[in-house]
Amino acid sequence: MRRSRSRAVQLVAVAAVACLSLLGTATPVQAKGVITFVAYFDDASHSNLVGSSTFSECPGDPSYHWGAYTPYYTITSEPCP
């Protein structure tokens, strides 16, 4: 009984090391950032734009804001070019 338990522990350890070594050699996928656009409006009908913000995770692309922040907004995102 003791011998079979010891063998099982050894097999689990070998399998764990094999899995970890495979993970270590995998090439990571380059994560692309996103650009998020927020448009602020003066009412719930979204008919009059009063402000805008852009939050960018793209290299060399700055984030900015102009106008007013309001509780009436839309948010859209797209991947970096």
C-alpha positions in Angstrom: 0.0 0.0 0.0 2.7 2.4 1.0 4.7 1.7 -2.2 1.7 2.3 -4.5 0.9 5.6 -2.7 4.6 6.7 -3.1 4.4 5.8 -6.8 1.2 7.8 -7.3 2.8 10.8 -5.6 5.8 10.5 -7.9 3.6 10.3 -11.0 1.6 13.4 -10.0 4.9 15.3 -9.3 6.3 14.4 -12.7 3.0 15.4 -14.5 3.0 18.7 -12.6 6.6 19.5 -13.6 5.8 18.5 -17.2 2.8 20.9 -17.3 4.7 23.7 -15.7 7.6 23.4 -18.2 5.2 23.5 -21.1 3.6 26.7 -19.8 7.1 28.2 -19.4 8.0 27.6 -23.0 4.7 28.9 -24.5 5.0 32.2 -26.4 2.7 34.7 -24.8 0.1 36.4 -27.1 0.7 40.1 -27.5 -2.2 41.8 -25.8 -3.5 44.7 -27.8 -4.9 47.6 -25.9 -8.1 49.4 -26.6 -9.2 52.9 -27.2 -12.4 53.8 -25.2 -14.5 56.8 -26.3 -17.0 58.4 -24.0 -19.4 61.0 -25.4 -21.3 63.2 -22.9 -24.7 64.6 -23.7 -26.9 67.2 -22.0 -30.0 64.9 -21.8 -31.2 61.3 -22.0 -32.1 61.6 -25.7 -28.3 62.0 -26.5 -29.1 64.8 -28.9 -26.6 67.5 -27.9 -22.9 66.6 -27.4 -21.4 68.6 -24.5 -18.2 66.7 -23.8 -15.9 63.8 -24.8 -13.2 61.7 -23.3 -10.8 59.3 -24.9 -8.9 56.7 -22.8 -6.2 55.0 -24.8 -4.0 52.0 -24.0 -2.3 52.3 -27.4 1.4 53.2 -27.5 1.9 56.8 -28.4 -1.8 57.6 -28.4 -2.7 60.1 -25.6 -5.9 60.2 -23.6 -7.9 63.5 -23.5 -11.1 65.2 -22.4 -13.0 68.3 -23.5 -16.3 69.8 -22.3 -18.5 68.7 -19.5 -19.0 65.4 -17.7 -22.7 64.5 -17.4 -24.7 61.5 -16.3 -25.9 61.1 -20.0 -23.1 59.3 -21.9 -22.3 56.6 -24.4 -19.2 54.4 -24.3 -17.6 52.7 -27.3 -14.3 50.8 -27.5 -12.1 49.5 -30.3 -8.8 47.8 -30.4 -5.6 49.7 -31.1 -4.7 49.9 -34.8 
